[in-house]
Amino acid sequence: MAQYMLIMRGTDETNAAMMANIDEMMTTTRQFIEELDKAGVYVAAEGLDDPAQGVVVHFTGEAPIVTDGPYGETKELFGGYFLLDVASKQEAVEWAKRVPAVPGSKIEVRRVPGEDEVPQDSAKFVKEDAYRESNGQS
């Protein structure tokens, strides 16, 4: 099994359309999550707050610069995700086709590399593992 993230991408227009019918959207989203859970593929799902409530940290010079709101030139924004544990990319795509979404929205499907695909012996990971262990997080 592999994990895939279904990334919800929208525009100001699709976000406004979703908010206009938020009760219906929340109901259908809860039903979708129940279907994922019954199929045994559900790992996690979260939506994000209004982009205007966020900040952007720019790494363009010596010191990071923080600005309010979404990145100015962005036409599409990351609105949330579903994380699934499925047998294949095709299965993830089939689930993505069923995500409750308003016309104009997009769902990006991306595989999450497994732990065995990421070098675990680097100094950073060894230090992080030691930190987690000392704080009872392992």
C-alpha positions as CSV (number, residue, x, y, z in Angstrom):
1,M,0.0,0.0,0.0
2,A,1.1,3.5,-0.7
3,Q,-0.1,6.8,0.7
4,Y,-1.4,9.5,-1.7
5,M,-2.5,13.0,-0.8
6,L,-5.5,14.5,-2.6
7,I,-4.8,18.2,-2.6
8,M,-7.8,20.5,-2.9
9,R,-6.9,23.5,-5.1
10,G,-9.3,26.3,-5.7
11,T,-9.5,30.0,-6.7
12,D,-11.3,32.9,-5.1
13,E,-14.3,32.1,-7.3
14,T,-14.5,28.4,-6.4
15,N,-13.9,29.2,-2.7
16,A,-16.8,31.7,-2.8
17,A,-19.1,29.1,-4.5
18,M,-18.2,26.5,-1.9
19,M,-18.8,29.0,1.0
20,A,-22.2,29.9,-0.5
21,N,-23.3,26.2,0.0
22,I,-21.1,25.4,3.0
23,D,-23.7,23.3,4.9
24,E,-24.3,21.1,1.9
25,M,-20.6,20.9,1.2
26,M,-19.8,19.9,4.8
27,T,-22.5,17.2,4.7
28,T,-21.2,15.6,1.4
29,T,-17.6,15.9,2.6
30,R,-18.5,14.0,5.9
31,Q,-20.2,11.3,3.8
32,F,-17.2,11.1,1.5
33,I,-14.9,10.6,4.5
34,E,-17.2,7.9,5.8
35,E,-16.9,6.1,2.5
36,L,-13.1,6.4,2.6
37,D,-13.2,5.0,6.2
38,K,-15.5,2.1,5.3
39,A,-13.2,1.2,2.3
40,G,-10.2,1.1,4.7
41,V,-8.2,3.8,2.9
42,Y,-8.8,6.9,5.1
43,V,-5.7,8.2,6.9
44,A,-6.5,11.9,7.5
45,A,-8.3,14.9,6.0
46,E,-8.1,18.6,6.9
47,G,-9.4,21.9,5.4
48,L,-7.6,25.2,5.7
49,D,-8.8,28.6,6.9
50,D,-9.4,31.6,4.6
51,P,-6.1,32.4,2.8
52,A,-6.5,36.0,3.9
53,Q,-5.9,34.8,7.5
54,G,-2.5,33.3,6.6
55,V,0.9,34.8,6.1
56,V,3.7,34.0,3.6
57,V,7.3,33.7,4.6
58,H,9.6,34.7,1.7
59,F,13.1,33.3,1.5
60,T,14.5,35.8,-1.0
61,G,17.3,37.5,0.8
62,E,19.4,37.2,3.9
63,A,16.5,37.2,6.3
64,P,13.1,35.8,5.7
65,I,10.3,38.3,5.0
66,V,6.8,37.8,6.3
67,T,3.8,39.3,4.4
68,D,0.1,39.0,5.2
69,G,-2.4,37.0,3.2
70,P,-1.8,34.6,0.3
71,Y,1.0,35.0,-2.2
72,G,0.0,37.8,-4.5
73,E,0.5,36.1,-7.9
74,T,-1.2,32.9,-6.9
75,K,-4.2,32.0,-9.0
76,E,-4.9,28.7,-7.2
77,L,-4.6,28.1,-3.5
78,F,-4.2,24.9,-1.5
79,G,-7.5,24.6,0.4
80,G,-7.0,21.3,2.2
81,Y,-6.3,17.6,1.7
82,F,-7.3,14.0,2.0
83,L,-4.6,11.5,2.9
84,L,-5.3,7.9,1.7
85,D,-3.6,4.6,2.0
86,V,-4.3,2.8,-1.3
87,A,-2.9,0.1,-3.6
88,S,-2.0,2.3,-6.5
89,K,-1.9,5.8,-8.1
90,Q,-5.0,4.7,-10.2
91,E,-7.0,3.9,-7.1
92,A,-6.0,7.3,-5.6
93,V,-7.2,9.0,-8.9
94,E,-10.5,7.1,-8.7
95,W,-11.1,8.4,-5.2
96,A,-10.0,11.9,-6.3
97,K,-12.8,11.8,-9.0
98,R,-15.3,11.4,-6.1
99,V,-14.2,14.3,-3.9
100,P,-17.0,16.7,-3.3
101,A,-16.0,19.8,-5.2
102,V,-17.5,22.8,-6.9
103,P,-17.1,23.4,-10.7
104,G,-13.7,24.9,-11.4
105,S,-11.9,23.2,-8.5
106,K,-9.0,20.9,-9.0
107,I,-7.7,17.9,-7.0
108,E,-4.0,17.2,-7.3
109,V,-2.9,13.6,-6.6
110,R,0.6,13.2,-5.1
111,R,2.3,10.1,-3.7
112,V,3.8,10.5,-0.2
113,P,7.2,8.7,-0.2
114,G,7.5,5.9,2.3
115,E,10.0,6.0,5.2
116,D,12.1,3.5,3.3
117,E,12.5,5.9,0.5
118,V,13.9,8.8,2.6
119,P,17.5,8.5,4.0
120,Q,17.0,7.8,7.7
121,D,20.7,7.8,8.7
122,S,21.4,11.5,8.1
123,A,22.5,13.5,11.1
124,K,19.3,15.5,11.0
125,F,17.1,12.4,11.3
126,V,19.3,10.9,14.0
127,K,19.0,14.2,16.0
128,E,15.3,14.5,15.5
129,D,14.7,10.8,16.6
130,A,16.8,11.5,19.7
131,Y,14.7,14.6,20.4
132,R,11.4,12.8,20.0
133,E,12.6,10.0,22.2
134,S,13.7,12.3,25.0
135,N,10.2,14.0,24.8
136,G,8.3,10.7,24.8
137,Q,7.1,11.2,21.2
138,S,8.5,8.0,19.8
